[in-house]
Each structure stands twice: as structure tokens, then as C-alpha cells.
Amino acid sequence: MRRPLIASLAVMALLAGSGTLAQIEGGDRGVAPIDNGGAFEVSGVTVDVGGKTAEAARLGGWRLAQRKAWVQLSRRLGGTGGLVSDGTLDQMVSGIVVENEQIGPNRYIARLGVLFNRARAGSLLGVAAYADRSPPMLVVPVQWSGGVGQVFERRTDWQQAWARFRTGNSTIDYVRPSGTGADSLLLNVGQAQRPGRGWWRTIIDQYGASDILIPTVRLYRQWPGGPVVGVFQARHGPDNRLISSFSLRVGSAEGLPQLLDTGVARIDALYQQALRQGMLNPDASLTPPPDPAATPTPSADPTIDGILADLAQANAGATVTLQYDTPGTASVANTEALVRGIPGVRSAGTTSLALGGVSLMRVVVDGDPALLAAALQSRGYQVAGSGTTLRISRPTPAPSASGTGVPG
């Protein structure tokens, strides 16, 4: 279904003129999510380690970060917070995220994030590796800056923040478009404000989602390079319904990525809270109506279905496998014609042909197969077997007596 829709969008773009065509062909919009896995993440782990060399200090810092992160993760998931061996940690840690680091000749100071393999860590802690999550939610990140709203028309800082966000610890099943291809035409500011269910149903079907989340940020810059204020809104559904909002501030433009990363994490917390409170139930109008032709018409009498089933079973007939000799092609046609002429036989056809040997015929007959055996015997066949497998053959004629005789 995706290809016809993309093809139609391409035709629309060609008809709209060169401006829209440039929007489709632009190469500076897409940002693919860096992590779609389900790793446990522990962020903000601080270390301060010395060593003989800078590399030794750094490796020691990462080792210490693994231990501290494991204690935090264990307590978060209801464990005792006890340590495990470094070898076990090496098997469970799937990545180290460097949030900030300072490397000296003999010292390493950093703030790190540690990613743990969900299946291995969950099995060791005795918790479920994969918790229940929400239905798939299509993310449409809207950014307003300088009075201009954008989603995927251009690459935005808000889209990049959502691409950096690790969804492993969230109960929301996010579907995050990369912004390439037809995303800029399907998902834009206009669509985020359009409540029409028909087009929304088409869009979420393209991305394999069940509902829509519209996280929105409005950025206010005090002066170029100066403080930035972000007003964040967690919105949901085709009606763009507001769930909650909050504001964050950073002292300079260099801190904008950190501001947006914090905003994404807080909006995710709001969405998880809304899910627990039953506020993120998919809109029933986003489900396509059932096909009237595919809806069975109920019977007027509730017992008629059972009666019809009994009649169908009674009229189904019995299937008999008939083994018969086929010395030549003529014997096949003759035997099939003879069997079809027996009263009660619905169909008869050879299913396995062996000229010069014994072939198999499938016979559908009404009533008891024993009646078919009796009918074949009355037509001069010798019948062996019972039930639904019969072997028929012509009796071998007795040899005639011969002699010279003595006249009397």
C-alpha cells in the first residue's frame, strides 16, 4: 500500500511546481534514530579515576562506571544492588555513552551513560526482559522557532533530539520516522493540525502505527547566542489534544541540545504517566470501518446454522479409494465409466495410474461404502477389503477340459 501512496505524492509534487519538488529532493532533512533497541540505560554516572596513562585512566573510569550503573539498575528494578564480577558486567554491557569527559595525562573525569543488554540483565535480576508496552505510537515532533513551524520540512534540533532519545526504558512504543523520502509531505505542521480521520488512518497505516503523538516545542531566543527558553507540550491524537506542558531555560545557544534532550525525557515521562492513567487509548475513529461485504449476516433462527451443518455433513458423501487392474488405457476408461454408472456414485476418477499394474481411483459415493461393494459384485467384480478401501478384480476364467476320447 505504501508504493501507490508515495507514487501519488510524487505526482502531486510535480503538479505543484518546482518549490515542492525541491522540498522532496532536499537532502538535509533526515535524521535516523540512533537506537531502536531495548537496552536498559543508566545515565549521569560520574567517575574520577587516575592511572599511569591517559588510556589506562579512561579504561578504569569506564570499568568503574559499569559497576556504579549496575548498582543503580539493580535497585531501580527491585534488586538488592549487589555487585557482580567485572567479567559478567562485560558480557551484559552493550555500550558506553560519553555525556561529558575530561582526559588528562594521568586522570579521567567524565559523566557517562551505560547500556545493558535487556535480556541478559533481566535474566540475572529475575525480571521480565520485555515489559508490556503501549500500542505503536507515531511521533510527529513539531518545532516552532521564530514564528515558523516545522516537522520534517527541514532538519530541526527537535527532530535530532528525538532521534538521540533511547526508548529502551520507556513503556511507550515509539515509531520515529527518519524524515527521508515522503515523510516531509506526509508529516508536516499542517497535518499535525488537521483532524480528518481518513487521511490520518492512511498515514498511520504507512508507518505501522495505531495512534499519534505530537510532542511540540516553542523556542524563544533572548538574543543571538544568548539564553534560550523552550516551552514544551505533550500532545496526543488526531485532535492534537494537550496532555501537559512545561518550560525549560538554558543560558546560551550552546546548551540547546541539552535543553532539548531534557525536554524529550520529560515529555516521555508525561506520556508514560498518561498511559498508566488510561489517557493514551487509541481513538476508535482511527480504526477503519469493517467491510460490509465481509460481515456475515446472522441467521433469523439460532438453530438453523446447526441444522445446515448437519445437512452438509449428511450430504458430504463418503470417499472410497478403489484399487483396480489397468492392463491398458482402455481398461481405465471402461472401469471409470462402469463405476460412474452405479447409482449413488457422485464422482469417480483415477488419481494414480499404473499401466500394466494396479491403479487407484477416488470415488465419492452417497451412503454406506458397503453398498458400493455390493453393486460392484453384482457387476461381476471380485471385491476385497472393507470400509473406504476396496480392491476389485475380474474373476479368472477356469481352464477348459480337453482329451482324445475312445469311441464306443
DATA-V131883 format. One record per run of one state. SS is the DSSP state (helix for helix, strand for strand, loop for the rest). FROM is the first residue (numbers start at 1). TO is the last residue. If there is no record, write none. Layout:
SS_FROM_TO / SS_FROM_TO
//
This chain:
loop_1_1 / helix_2_16 / loop_17_17 / helix_18_25 / loop_26_39 / strand_40_50 / loop_51_53 / helix_54_76 / loop_77_85 / helix_86_92 / strand_93_103 / loop_104_106 / strand_107_116 / loop_117_117 / helix_118_125 / loop_126_136 / strand_137_139 / loop_140_141 / strand_142_145 / loop_146_147 / strand_148_150 / loop_151_156 / helix_157_164 / loop_165_173 / strand_174_176 / loop_177_182 / helix_183_186 / loop_187_188 / helix_189_192 / loop_193_196 / helix_197_207 / loop_208_210 / strand_211_221 / loop_222_227 / strand_228_236 / loop_237_240 / strand_241_250 / loop_251_252 / helix_253_276 / loop_277_283 / helix_284_286 / loop_287_291 / helix_292_294 / loop_295_303 / helix_304_314 / loop_315_317 / strand_318_326 / loop_327_328 / helix_329_340 / loop_341_344 / strand_345_352 / loop_353_356 / strand_357_365 / loop_366_368 / helix_369_378 / loop_379_380 / strand_381_386 / loop_387_388 / strand_389_394 / loop_395_408
//
